[in-house]
Every structure is written in structure tokens, then in C-alpha cells.
Amino acid sequence: MKGFEMPMAGSARPLGRFALAIFWTVMLALLLGCSEAADPLDARFLRRQFPEQADAILQGPLAFAPAGDGFEAPQPLDVRLDRAGAGGLPFRFPRDGDGAVRFSLPDGSEAQVRELGATGAGEIEEGAVAYARAGGTSFWTALEDGY
């Protein structure tokens, strides 16, 4: 006995294909939306990709915290200055990635440094500051003698 085929109206077959195309488009969008890599600022992603380096980056000795219009570590950097008795070098990372890192110099002036390609709002990820950038995320950690 041959297979049974139900006669279909001429427009029903394209409608079924259209519904199937919609179904697979929605499924693909849902699968991509649930991807763990969708959040580039996620410290968990950094820990999975670089497990041996993640603690050094995310758990640095000087954790960043929000402060005014940016992020600061609780103490200035301990840099060697020519002047005896001079304290550390106070700094502030910008709230937004396209802003400048500001260093307050001992003579009262300020130095500004920008990261090329950083965009969007910075976020605290454990003890580091994270900025989105093309192709991923930059994580900044404050150490006793630099970043």
C-alpha cells in the first residue's frame, strides 16, 4: 500500500513553509539570546576562558569602587617620586570607557590617559573595572605599583 497523501490547496504549502521559517528563526534567536558570551563584562566568562590569570585580574590587592564620576582604588599608587615625603599618585578611572583616566600629579597638575576603543559604561567586576570594547572587554586592576 502506498503512503497516503492529503490533497492540499495551492496556498497551504507556502504558508506551511513560512510558518516553519518563522519557527526556526525564533528558535535561533532564542538560542543566541541565551548564549553565555552575550554579556562581555561578565567575570564568569573571564574565569572560564583564563582560569589561571582570572584571580590576579579580578582579585587585585586594591579593589576599585565607585567614586564621584568614576572609579577609584582605596589608596593611591605607591610610585617612586623624586621628592622625599611625597605620597602616592591619586588616580580616577572614568565612569564611561571613552573617558580619560586622570592622575593628580604632585605639582597640582593632572595627566589624562585614554584607552583606545573602550566604550560604554564601566562596571565593577569583583575588584576590577571593566569596559566594553570591540571584540571583547578590557579589565583594569590596580596593583601597588601600576595597572
ZAMIPA-651961 format. One line per field, with one value per residue (C-alpha): x negated, y, z negated; residue number from 1. Coordinates in steps of 0.5 Angstrom, whole numbers, plus 500, padded with zeros to 3 digits. Layout:
// ZAMIPA-651961
east: c(X	...);
north: c(Y	...);
up: c(Z	...);
pos: c(NUM	...);
This chain:
// ZAMIPA-651961
east: c(500	497	497	503	502	508	509	507	510	505	503	503	496	492	496	493	486	487	489	483	478	481	481	473	472	475	471	464	466	467	461	457	460	458	451	447	442	448	445	438	437	438	433	435	433	426	425	428	423	417	417	410	410	417	416	410	414	421	418	412	409	413	420	424	430	435	433	436	436	431	428	422	418	418	411	406	401	394	390	383	382	376	379	378	384	389	395	398	400	408	412	419	422	427	435	435	430	429	427	420	416	414	408	407	399	395	395	402	403	407	405	410	409	415	416	417	423	426	434	440	441	435	437	434	433	430	424	423	426	429	430	433	429	429	428	429	428	422	421	417	414	410	403	399	394	399	404);
north: c(500	507	513	517	524	529	534	541	548	551	557	552	549	556	558	552	554	561	558	553	559	563	558	557	564	565	558	561	568	565	560	566	570	565	565	566	570	575	579	581	585	578	576	569	569	571	566	560	563	565	561	561	569	571	572	576	581	581	580	585	588	595	594	599	602	608	615	621	621	615	609	609	605	606	608	612	608	607	610	613	620	625	629	626	625	625	621	616	618	619	617	616	612	614	612	611	608	613	618	619	616	622	622	628	630	633	640	640	639	633	628	624	618	615	607	607	603	603	605	605	605	602	597	594	586	584	588	591	596	593	597	594	595	592	584	584	587	591	589	594	592	597	594	597	599	600	597);
up: c(500	502	497	496	498	497	502	500	503	507	502	496	498	498	491	488	490	488	481	481	483	477	472	474	474	467	464	467	464	457	457	459	454	448	450	444	448	449	443	445	438	434	430	430	438	436	431	436	441	437	430	428	429	427	420	421	425	421	414	414	408	409	411	415	412	415	413	416	423	424	420	415	411	404	404	408	412	409	414	413	414	413	408	401	397	403	402	408	414	414	420	422	428	432	431	439	443	447	442	439	433	429	425	420	420	414	417	418	425	428	433	437	441	445	447	455	457	450	450	446	438	434	429	423	424	417	415	423	427	434	440	447	453	460	460	452	445	442	435	431	424	419	416	411	417	423	427);
pos: c(1	2	3	4	5	6	7	8	9	10	11	12	13	14	15	16	17	18	19	20	21	22	23	24	25	26	27	28	29	30	31	32	33	34	35	36	37	38	39	40	41	42	43	44	45	46	47	48	49	50	51	52	53	54	55	56	57	58	59	60	61	62	63	64	65	66	67	68	69	70	71	72	73	74	75	76	77	78	79	80	81	82	83	84	85	86	87	88	89	90	91	92	93	94	95	96	97	98	99	100	101	102	103	104	105	106	107	108	109	110	111	112	113	114	115	116	117	118	119	120	121	122	123	124	125	126	127	128	129	130	131	132	133	134	135	136	137	138	139	140	141	142	143	144	145	146	147);
